[in-house]
Amino acid sequence: MDNQIYKVENPVYLSEEEIEKKYWDKQVLMTNIEMTPDFSRMDGGIVRYYAVDAKAELYKKLAELRRTEGVDAIDCCSIEYIGPLFLNLWAAGGKYS
């Protein structure tokens, strides 16, 4: 099991399609998530960290970011698996909130 997480250098807002292309089959810690106007799906966000198999470490990093940067600074955050729909069990409490 690879429990290493990787920091995204110069994180920027990406559309859902760009996130899928770049982080397919990975777990991501995202902030600034935006939803489609009807709130049916994610429209995009900022990937700050990613991992192959390190959900627990991503949760720890999210808690650290909340402590150091504040909840408002990491607005609309989530930990997600980017991959096939049948495997896409979201991984973080407070998804999109």
Secondary structure as the mmCIF struct_conf table of DSSP 4:
data_model
#
loop_
_struct_conf.conf_type_id
_struct_conf.id
_struct_conf.beg_label_comp_id
_struct_conf.beg_label_asym_id
_struct_conf.beg_label_seq_id
_struct_conf.end_label_comp_id
_struct_conf.end_label_asym_id
_struct_conf.end_label_seq_id
STRN STRN1 ILE A 5 LYS A 7
HELX_LH_PP_P HELX_LH_PP_P1 VAL A 8 VAL A 8
BEND BEND1 GLU A 9 ASN A 10
STRN STRN2 TYR A 13 SER A 15
HELX_RH_AL_P HELX_RH_AL_P1 GLU A 16 TYR A 23
TURN_TY1_P TURN_TY1_P1 TRP A 24 ASP A 25
STRN STRN3 LYS A 26 MET A 35
TURN_TY1_P TURN_TY1_P2 PRO A 37 ASP A 38
BEND BEND2 PHE A 39 ARG A 41
STRN STRN4 MET A 42 ALA A 51
BEND BEND3 VAL A 52 ASP A 53
HELX_RH_AL_P HELX_RH_AL_P2 LYS A 55 GLU A 69
TURN_TY1_P TURN_TY1_P3 VAL A 71 ILE A 74
BEND BEND4 CYS A 76 CYS A 76
STRN STRN5 SER A 78 ILE A 82
BEND BEND5 GLY A 83 GLY A 83
HELX_RH_3T_P HELX_RH_3T_P1 LEU A 85 LEU A 87
TURN_TY1_P TURN_TY1_P4 GLY A 93 TYR A 96
#
